[in-house]
Amino acid sequence: MTFKLHSDLSRDGLWLGDFTLSRLLMINDAAYPWCVLVPRLEGVKDAYELSENQHGQLTVESRALCRAMMAVFRGDKMNVAALGNMTPQLHVHHIVRRAEDPAWPGAVWGHSPLTPMDANEIKTRSAALHKALADEVLAFESATRHKM
């Protein structure tokens, strides 16, 4: 089977790249720094359906994304969640939260409609995340090499 991104994720997400397992999307919402990891596997709805190796890889990718997002956006809290109640394809939300954000301290889902970013904000956030992820991946590879 060929991987196909669910239409909800295609509609709301901007493709930033691919990790080993997952597609990285930035949700087009100016109110929150918000990314989603989508394992590029057909027919998977929940993380327990992943193999042990796939689940481990998703964890590595999620941690790298969390570290990069907090380095760039300096939030008060990192929310990570895989709900899938409305969009059945496995996808893991990563949202940097701040005490002054519109939905704090509640959930962002259902609080308000997405507010699209302008082209400059998309470019700025994308570039900052790409740089932070490159730094994170290099740091992870370097730490791994030294442990051997």
Backbone hydrogen bonds, N-H to C=O, Kabsch-Sander energy under -0.5 kcal/mol:
donor,donor_aa,acceptor,acceptor_aa,energy
10,S,6,H,-2.2
11,R,7,S,-2.3
12,D,8,D,-2.0
13,G,9,L,-2.1
14,L,26,M,-2.5
15,W,13,G,-0.5
16,L,24,L,-3.0
17,G,24,L,-1.1
19,F,22,S,-3.4
23,R,38,V,-2.9
24,L,17,G,-3.3
25,L,23,R,-0.6
25,L,36,V,-2.6
26,M,14,L,-2.6
27,I,25,L,-0.5
27,I,34,W,-2.6
28,N,12,D,-2.9
29,D,27,I,-2.2
30,A,115,T,-4.0
32,Y,29,D,-1.0
34,W,32,Y,-0.8
35,C,94,H,-2.8
36,V,25,L,-2.6
37,L,92,V,-2.2
38,V,23,R,-2.4
40,R,21,L,-2.8
41,L,39,P,-2.2
44,V,41,L,-0.8
45,K,43,G,-0.5
49,E,46,D,-1.6
50,L,47,A,-1.9
55,H,51,S,-2.9
56,G,52,E,-2.2
57,Q,53,N,-2.3
58,L,54,Q,-2.5
59,T,55,H,-2.0
60,V,56,G,-2.1
61,E,57,Q,-2.6
62,S,58,L,-2.7
63,R,59,T,-2.5
64,A,60,V,-2.2
65,L,61,E,-2.3
66,C,62,S,-2.9
67,R,63,R,-2.6
68,A,64,A,-2.3
69,M,65,L,-3.0
70,M,66,C,-2.6
71,A,67,R,-1.9
72,V,68,A,-2.1
73,F,69,M,-3.2
74,R,70,M,-1.7
76,D,97,R,-2.5
77,K,97,R,-1.8
79,N,77,K,-0.6
79,N,95,I,-3.0
80,V,78,M,-0.5
81,A,93,H,-1.8
90,L,44,V,-2.7
92,V,37,L,-2.8
93,H,81,A,-3.4
93,H,91,H,-0.6
94,H,35,C,-2.9
95,I,79,N,-2.9
96,V,33,P,-2.6
97,R,77,K,-3.4
97,R,95,I,-0.5
101,D,98,R,-2.2
104,W,101,D,-1.3
106,G,103,A,-1.9
111,H,108,V,-1.6
112,S,108,V,-0.7
122,I,118,D,-2.3
123,K,119,A,-2.2
124,T,120,N,-2.6
125,R,121,E,-2.8
126,S,122,I,-2.5
127,A,123,K,-2.4
128,A,124,T,-2.2
129,L,125,R,-2.5
130,H,126,S,-2.8
131,K,127,A,-2.3
132,A,128,A,-2.5
133,L,129,L,-2.9
134,A,130,H,-2.2
135,D,131,K,-2.4
136,E,132,A,-2.4
137,V,133,L,-2.9
138,L,134,A,-2.2
139,A,135,D,-2.2
140,F,136,E,-2.5
141,E,137,V,-2.7
142,S,138,L,-2.5
143,A,139,A,-2.4
144,T,140,F,-2.2
145,R,141,E,-2.3
146,H,142,S,-1.8
147,K,143,A,-0.9
147,K,144,T,-0.6
148,M,144,T,-0.7
148,M,145,R,-0.8
